[in-house]
Amino acid sequence: MEIETDFFIIGSGIAGLSFALKAADFGNVVLVTKKEAIESNTNRAQGGIASVFDSLDSFDLHIQDTLAAGDGLCHTDVVEMVVKDGPARIRELIALGVKFNIKGEKDNDTEFDLGREGGHSQNRIVHAHDMTGKEVERALLNLVKNNKNIKLLEDHIALDLITFSTRLKSEQITTTHEHYCCGAYVLDRETNQVKTILAKITLLATGGAGKVYIYTSNPDIATGDGIAMAYRAGASVANLEFVQFHPTCLYHPEAKNFLISEAVRGDGGILVNASGHRFMEKYDPQKDLACRDVVARAIDTELKKSGNDSVYLDISHKKSDFIKKRFPNLYEKSLEYGFDMTAEPLPVVPAAHYMCGGVVTDMEGRTDINRLYAIGETACTGLHGANRLASNSLLEALVYADKTAKAAIAEIQSSEKINVPSVTSWDDSGTTDSDELVTVSQNWDEIRRFMWNYVGIVRSDKRLSRAKRRIELISNEIKEYYWNFKIAPDLIELRNIATVSELIIKCALNRKESRGLHYNIQYPEKDNKRWLKDTILRRSFK
């Protein structure tokens, strides 16, 4: 089956939905998502969106906080653009029906109830209680589903991008090659049919890759699909050694992916050890409001010293009514697991949370493959550097969805004609149904476990080299398996987490220093002379 469209979007988080709504006024849009559209990292984002609205705050302060968190690797021009465009994008969300918390009790009150999180010098987190992402996703998804120019395909998982190289003659009669993207092959999970979707513009908005690790705050869909597909197609990726581990996920055998928002520490929560003693003052002057990389390493150190399974996050010294009103979702969910956060501390551990690296883009979301754009957590825009400042992720997605949509629309409008070539349909002749699914589950579990143990919060060259040897062997097994058996969702995702894992390992081995989220015990200091630069990888087709 073949589908043609103007704009093709892979991913249904805040980035993909925002782009879709803007592009739909200028052409037909096809948006695919691998499960239900609402299942995304956006939908689970608790904290909020960082933006300057308080009279005590300023763009300069937000910029400086972002640069400080990024530890020397942020692109200053990108930081300035994103921060300064933030308020306009928040107002746009409100116009689209998103309801944020306000200070007053009346609907016509306009002053936001601004929170603060680690690394921020002022209150600037616009939020909807402790379910900001869910509220944003609700409003945007409702608009997408009711837009006649947008075709939403749920339960469709992308396999590979479709790219071409065309020969062009310049005035000097020399021949060059233009590499461009014209869509992707996509598996319909219900029918097991591979569809060919052809497009003038293709956008990757597939989110992150937290499922590379065995402990993560991410949903099961976060398998790095966009990063893996872009790299296989020849796009540059960067800074994948910088994996942000959220310091505080609830420690409970049944609490899969349950994140305790950083806003809890922003509103007075403190970290204590099993004896009830605070420990963050030993690691950073900002104590419990230090940046995530500092807090995650501090917790990791405390656990290794004590041998305990968790530390504790305590906000029980605050009034019960305040906690229930500020964190209604966290309060109710914690009760389900047997914890009353108004009366006792919550056991917490770090977990893989956010990819600061990704597919390299310019300031309008373009990759180095023509007609292929990337935004959101899939992209490496230069905003986050070596460590993302809390609540800058949804902000980045909003700003880049706007900038990228304008660029993509302009590209279609300015071109005399963007041809969508005819391509070969997906060919699975010669393949058979797999009778060895245990191979997929074994490799899946092994990758996630050694990534946690060898390429986690604290690293060494020895551990990284072990991981590199293992991923090379597993990748070869997957490659052979992939082309011999009929395509299945688990196999697609396994292939992608293997690709992303290998890229993370290569980036981590390459950076011979410790900076931001990358900490190597053999190189514990920063080296600004040699490593004040992005780590860029691009596939060789030789």
HUFENTA-V774313 format. One record per residue. N is the residue number from 1. OMEGA is omega in whole degrees, 0 to 359 (NA if undefined). NEAR is the number of other C-alpha atoms within 8 Angstrom. Layout:
n = {N,N}
omega = {OMEGA,OMEGA}
near = {NEAR,NEAR}
This chain:
n = {1,2,3,4,5,6,7,8,9,10,11,12,13,14,15,16,17,18,19,20,21,22,23,24,25,26,27,28,29,30,31,32,33,34,35,36,37,38,39,40,41,42,43,44,45,46,47,48,49,50,51,52,53,54,55,56,57,58,59,60,61,62,63,64,65,66,67,68,69,70,71,72,73,74,75,76,77,78,79,80,81,82,83,84,85,86,87,88,89,90,91,92,93,94,95,96,97,98,99,100,101,102,103,104,105,106,107,108,109,110,111,112,113,114,115,116,117,118,119,120,121,122,123,124,125,126,127,128,129,130,131,132,133,134,135,136,137,138,139,140,141,142,143,144,145,146,147,148,149,150,151,152,153,154,155,156,157,158,159,160,161,162,163,164,165,166,167,168,169,170,171,172,173,174,175,176,177,178,179,180,181,182,183,184,185,186,187,188,189,190,191,192,193,194,195,196,197,198,199,200,201,202,203,204,205,206,207,208,209,210,211,212,213,214,215,216,217,218,219,220,221,222,223,224,225,226,227,228,229,230,231,232,233,234,235,236,237,238,239,240,241,242,243,244,245,246,247,248,249,250,251,252,253,254,255,256,257,258,259,260,261,262,263,264,265,266,267,268,269,270,271,272,273,274,275,276,277,278,279,280,281,282,283,284,285,286,287,288,289,290,291,292,293,294,295,296,297,298,299,300,301,302,303,304,305,306,307,308,309,310,311,312,313,314,315,316,317,318,319,320,321,322,323,324,325,326,327,328,329,330,331,332,333,334,335,336,337,338,339,340,341,342,343,344,345,346,347,348,349,350,351,352,353,354,355,356,357,358,359,360,361,362,363,364,365,366,367,368,369,370,371,372,373,374,375,376,377,378,379,380,381,382,383,384,385,386,387,388,389,390,391,392,393,394,395,396,397,398,399,400,401,402,403,404,405,406,407,408,409,410,411,412,413,414,415,416,417,418,419,420,421,422,423,424,425,426,427,428,429,430,431,432,433,434,435,436,437,438,439,440,441,442,443,444,445,446,447,448,449,450,451,452,453,454,455,456,457,458,459,460,461,462,463,464,465,466,467,468,469,470,471,472,473,474,475,476,477,478,479,480,481,482,483,484,485,486,487,488,489,490,491,492,493,494,495,496,497,498,499,500,501,502,503,504,505,506,507,508,509,510,511,512,513,514,515,516,517,518,519,520,521,522,523,524,525,526,527,528,529,530,531,532,533,534,535,536,537,538,539,540,541,542}
omega = {182,179,176,181,176,182,178,184,176,180,186,172,182,182,183,180,180,178,183,182,179,182,185,177,186,179,178,183,168,180,178,178,194,174,173,184,184,182,182,174,178,184,181,182,186,194,181,183,181,177,188,176,184,181,179,183,177,175,182,180,178,178,182,177,179,180,179,179,183,169,172,185,176,172,189,181,178,180,180,181,184,181,184,179,186,183,179,180,176,179,178,177,179,178,179,174,178,182,178,178,176,184,182,181,184,182,182,173,186,182,183,170,189,176,177,179,184,179,180,180,180,172,181,181,174,187,172,188,177,180,186,182,180,179,178,180,180,185,183,182,177,179,179,183,181,179,185,180,182,175,183,180,177,180,175,183,182,179,182,174,175,182,179,169,179,178,180,177,178,179,179,178,173,183,176,179,174,181,181,181,179,176,183,168,186,179,171,187,182,184,186,177,176,180,175,178,183,186,174,178,177,181,173,178,190,179,191,187,184,182,170,182,184,176,184,175,187,173,184,183,190,184,173,187,183,179,182,181,181,180,179,181,178,177,177,172,185,167,182,173,184,178,181,175,178,186,194,165,182,179,180,185,182,186,182,174,185,183,171,189,175,178,177,175,178,180,171,178,181,177,180,177,184,178,180,182,175,182,186,179,177,190,184,179,179,177,186,178,175,179,189,182,180,183,181,179,179,179,179,179,180,181,180,179,187,186,179,181,183,164,186,176,189,173,185,177,176,180,183,181,179,182,182,180,183,184,185,181,179,180,182,181,179,177,180,180,174,180,175,186,175,186,184,177,179,176,184,175,175,176,179,191,191,176,178,175,180,180,183,177,171,186,175,173,180,169,177,165,183,177,175,179,177,179,180,185,176,189,167,185,187,181,192,182,184,181,181,170,183,175,172,185,178,176,179,181,180,183,182,174,179,181,183,177,179,180,181,177,179,180,178,184,184,180,178,177,174,182,171,187,172,183,178,176,179,184,178,178,181,178,179,173,183,172,183,181,177,178,179,182,178,180,178,182,183,179,186,181,181,173,179,184,187,186,185,186,178,187,172,178,181,180,180,179,176,179,180,179,180,184,177,178,182,180,177,177,182,181,179,181,187,186,181,184,179,185,174,183,181,179,177,182,177,178,182,180,176,178,182,178,180,179,177,181,181,178,182,178,183,186,183,178,170,182,177,185,180,180,179,185,179,178,190,183,172,177,184,180,185,191,174,185,177,173,186,176,174,183,174,181,180,NA}
near = {6,8,8,7,12,10,14,16,14,14,14,16,16,14,14,17,13,12,12,13,11,10,13,12,7,7,9,11,15,12,15,14,15,12,10,8,11,10,10,12,12,12,14,9,11,10,13,15,13,12,13,12,8,9,5,5,12,9,10,6,9,14,11,8,12,14,14,8,15,15,12,9,13,15,9,8,6,12,14,10,8,13,12,8,9,13,10,7,10,9,8,8,10,10,7,8,7,10,7,11,10,10,8,6,6,5,4,4,9,5,7,10,9,10,12,12,15,14,11,12,7,7,11,14,14,14,15,11,11,14,14,16,12,12,12,13,13,9,11,12,11,8,9,12,8,6,9,5,9,13,8,10,9,10,12,13,13,12,10,9,13,10,10,9,8,7,8,8,9,8,5,5,6,7,8,8,8,10,10,11,14,16,15,12,14,13,13,12,10,5,5,8,7,10,13,13,13,13,13,15,15,15,13,14,17,15,14,12,13,15,15,13,12,10,9,11,14,12,10,6,10,14,13,15,13,11,13,12,12,12,13,8,10,10,14,14,15,14,15,15,11,13,13,14,13,14,13,13,14,12,9,8,5,5,9,7,10,8,8,10,10,11,10,10,14,12,9,8,11,10,12,13,12,9,5,6,7,9,9,11,10,6,9,9,6,7,10,12,10,12,11,12,13,10,12,13,10,10,12,10,8,10,12,8,6,6,6,8,6,11,15,12,13,13,14,11,7,9,8,9,6,8,13,10,8,8,10,11,8,9,13,8,8,11,10,7,9,6,9,10,14,13,8,10,11,10,11,14,13,12,12,14,12,12,14,16,15,14,16,13,14,8,9,9,14,14,14,9,11,10,12,14,13,14,16,15,16,18,14,15,11,10,14,14,16,17,14,14,14,13,12,10,11,12,13,11,13,12,12,15,13,11,11,14,11,8,9,10,10,8,8,11,7,6,7,5,5,7,5,8,5,4,4,4,8,8,4,6,4,5,9,7,6,7,4,6,7,6,7,11,8,8,10,9,9,8,13,12,10,10,14,11,7,12,13,8,11,10,13,10,9,6,10,14,9,9,13,11,8,8,12,9,8,10,11,8,8,10,9,8,8,11,8,9,10,11,7,7,9,7,10,10,10,12,12,13,15,13,10,13,12,11,10,10,13,9,15,11,10,7,9,8,12,15,10,12,13,14,13,13,9,6,10,9,7,9,9,6,5,6,11,9,6,8,10,9,9,9,9,5,3,2}
